[in-house]
Each structure stands twice: as structure tokens, then as C-alpha cells.
Amino acid sequence: MTDQTPIPARLPVCVPLVTEPLGLFGSLKLARRNVLAILPDLATRQPMVSGRTGARWHMVMDPGAIRTMLLERLDHYPKSRVTQNLLRPAIGESMFVAEGAHWRWQRRAAAPAFSARNVLNLAPVMTGAATRSADRIAAAGPRAVNLYDEMVTTTFDVISDVTFSGGEGFAREAVHRAIDDYVAEAGRISLFDMLGLPDWVPRPGRVFSAGALRQMKSVADGAIAERAQRGPQGVPDLLDLLLAGEDPETKRRMNAGELRDNLLTFIVAGHETTALTLSWALYLLAFDPEVQERARAEVQAHVAGDAATGEEAARMTFLRQVVDETLRLYPPAGIVSRTAQAPDELCGREIRKGDTVMIPIYALHRNHLLWSEPDAFRPDRWQQKPDRYAYLPFGDGPRICIGAAFALQEAVIILATLLKRFRFHAVPGRDPAPVMILTLRPEGGVWLEAEPLT
């Protein structure tokens, strides 16, 4: 008699989640290595999970409760102290960290820089960077290429050009090294954070990273001063647009420090998150050759030249579904956390003032109550839109990522350009491991063979 049991489909790499309580020191050990490793598997099967690890915490996966946090009671759930401790030394009181009125005026002043028209005007920069990336991959020859490293280079190329176009004062490599140094030293959760110790208690890693921060800020200050002397030239870049930005309600403009902190925010977030999206997307396309061929067929039908334009990218709906599915499986920000400012109730559970309330986006995107076959790579699922608060790669509510449209356009342009010129094959035994410190990175890199298409 033949066994008719179906063979389970192979799934892309994922993070093994916790099935038993870890305790404070067990949680710290895992979190220092991979923040996502402390997520309980229950978070992929329930709407809410609560506990205590030094301080009270809750994980929320219910879309209705998340809507409450991010939209209806936004001011009751500001960014957590841990998040502020991690980011404030690098990006000050920029709009990513600021709260209340100080956040609102900055957001209003910066919003015109990210209008649909301005984002489309910056598409040629993305197309140029995609072309240079494809040329570098071709020059590497038939051997396997670490596409993660290549995508970091490519997206930094984009963000530096759209931020400081033509600026001789912008030392790209110095800023790039400083960002990496800061993430490596300061991005890891401290025992002091998990114990809920006051902000004034120094976190050792963040003390050690002070030199990298000074260098990064010095380079940005020099570039801003150089632009102030030179003035805008040609198509306005991000610095030009922010210099011209004004809060329509208060008429306030950013001073030099605010401008620097927001520019550094855009540089850090604008290249790292898109590089990760592209890296994971290329991994998934090599993982599923059938999906890759469907995406390539769409690219060949819409892209006239060797590299995609902004207008062409907007017409490639299946490739956009690939990007959306990539962001579902591997969201760059795998967890966001808030600190409750007042008593509340979510999913029928008591929230006390001072509680840490997390949205574990990685678990939300793989929650069995919200997604069919949540660990599978299925771009076709995006033919129907999910609940708005079940999918949060860019957050939502008033604080939704201001650069979301920019990042999506960039990702599609670069993917389309690479798919037009190469067929990507997985390298046996070289699967990346999803590891989150500040962002969800492919540990070990994304090693693929790039077969040139003639």
C-alpha cells in the first residue's frame, strides 16, 4: 500500500520562537543575540500575550487593539524608553523619536518633501544606482555574490545622492562606517533596559559608541554647511526640500540641529530598511524559481530598456506583491514597543501606566488567526488586501513611515532592473538566518548565483 500522506512544502527560513518561559537572564542572553528569539510562539496563535521580565509587558497582535494604540490613543502610547535610549543618542529629537507637538510640527514641515511628485522626481537616481549595481554584479563573474552587501551599497548610493546630491562635503564612507559601528555597539538590548532601570544609568555599549556618533554628526554638519553656501542646483534633493520645509500651521522651520538629526534619520532608515527588503526579496525569488519567472515576465513586458524607470515601476503589480510578501515575512523592524502613559484595557486585559506594550510585527505578520499558511511565501495572497492593522511594515496611523512610498518605489525599480539582467539561483547550504538587533538582517549574507540573461 502506498503512503498517500502529502509531503509538506518547504518553507523559507524563519526564527524559531520560544515555547517555554525563559526567565530574565535567559531572555537577555537570547535578546543580545537575536531580539526576535525571545518572542513566544503563542504570539503567532493568540491576539495578546502578557508577562513580566523585570517589568510588566504585553504583546499585541489583535488588529483592533493595534488600531487603538497607533490611531485612536496615539498619545497614550509613545515610543518606549528602551527605543528612545537606543535611538536618541544618534538621531536626537528628530521626528522618529520626538513625541507630541514637537513631533507634529516636524512631520508637517517635512511632509511636502515626500509628496508623490517629489518621490517620482527622484526615480532617476534610483534607476542610476540600479544600473551600477547590475554592472557590479555582472563584473563579479559567474561566482556566487553576497547580494546583501551589494544591496547595502546600492541603497546607500541612492540615499546619499537624494540627500546630498553633488555635495563634495559628504563623506559617504565615513557616514556608512559610523552607522554600522553604532548599530553594532549600541543596538543590543542591555540588562539595564530589561530591568527597567532609569534612563540616566549609562548603558555600556552606548558609551563605547560615542566616537562613531560624533563622526557621523560631524560629517552631516559639514555637508549641511556646504549646501548652505552652494545653494540648490537642478532637481531639488531631500536636503533642498527640507531646508525649504515649513510647518504650515506655525511657520516654523528646522534649525541646523533639527535638520541634521532628521537627515541622519533618513540616511539610517532610508538605506538600511530598503537594503534588507531587497536582500530578502532576492533570497525569496531564488527560493521559489516559479515566482521569479513570473516576476521576470512582468518586468520584460513593462521595462523597455535595461533599467526600470519610476513610471514603469508603478505598473508592475506582481513585483509589488513580491515586495509586500517579503515585508510580511521579514519586516525590517520586527518589533515596536510603547510605554503606556495611562491605565487602559486592550483585548480585555488590564494595561497599567508604565507597562511596556509591544507590537511584535514579525509575529503579527505570521499570526495564524490573521493569515493563511503564514510561514509560506505566497505573493498571490496580495490580490486581496489584509486588515490594515494586520500588516505594519511601515507602521500606521499618523506616525506611518514618511518615506514608505519612496522605499517601495526604490525596491521595485532595483528588483526590476536586476531581474531584467539576471536569473538568480540559491547556493546550497548558504541560507541566511533572520537575526534582529535593531533591524531584521540576513545573518551570513544572501549568497546567490547571478546568471546573466542574454
Secondary structure as UniProt FT lines:
FT   HELIX           23..33
FT   HELIX           35..38
FT   HELIX           41..44
FT   STRAND          48..52
FT   STRAND          56..60
FT   HELIX           63..67
FT   HELIX           68..72
FT   HELIX           74..76
FT   HELIX           81..91
FT   TURN            92..93
FT   TURN            95..97
FT   HELIX           100..110
FT   HELIX           111..114
FT   HELIX           116..121
FT   HELIX           123..139
FT   TURN            140..142
FT   STRAND          145..146
FT   HELIX           147..163
FT   TURN            165..166
FT   TURN            168..169
FT   HELIX           172..186
FT   HELIX           191..194
FT   TURN            195..196
FT   TURN            199..200
FT   HELIX           204..208
FT   HELIX           210..230
FT   HELIX           238..244
FT   TURN            248..250
FT   HELIX           256..287
FT   HELIX           289..302
FT   HELIX           310..314
FT   HELIX           317..329
FT   STRAND          336..339
FT   STRAND          344..346
FT   TURN            347..348
FT   STRAND          349..351
FT   TURN            353..354
FT   STRAND          356..359
FT   HELIX           361..364
FT   TURN            365..366
FT   TURN            368..370
FT   TURN            374..375
FT   HELIX           379..383
FT   HELIX           388..390
FT   TURN            393..394
FT   HELIX           397..399
FT   TURN            402..403
FT   HELIX           404..421
FT   STRAND          422..426
FT   TURN            428..429
FT   STRAND          433..436
FT   STRAND          440..443
FT   STRAND          447..452
//
